[in-house]
Amino acid sequence: MAKALYVAYFTGVAGQSIGLFYIGDGLLIGVDVATMQYDGAYTTKPDGSLEGAVQYVLPAGASLITGAPAGVAPTRITTNVTLPADFADGRVITIETPLGPVNAKFEKLKDIP
């Protein structure tokens, strides 16, 4: 898989968000408008899909688009992620997080050499 920079549009039962992600070299790293930083890794399956896990820290008191209540202290979350081979083709992908489902739509911004 080529290295690239992606924008992800997120929706949940309680709102929307947007994030910026680098995906390549087995890394999935990003940040979103709620100041959450994502640090993950993936492997590419024979069919071209990506499977991995991403960790992020929820800031204390942050409003979550999943509708889950905000924590009183920062909380580290790990979420398993599976993305189909052509995940940036405009389709909506549901990501099951420990705090509820999030729908994501990825758009490739730029390939990175």
Secondary structure by P-SEA (a helix, b strand, c coil): cccbbbbbbbbccccccccccccccccccccccccbbbbbbbbbccccbbbbbbbbbbcccccccccccccccbbbbbbbbbbccccccbbbbbbbcccbbbbbbbbbccccc
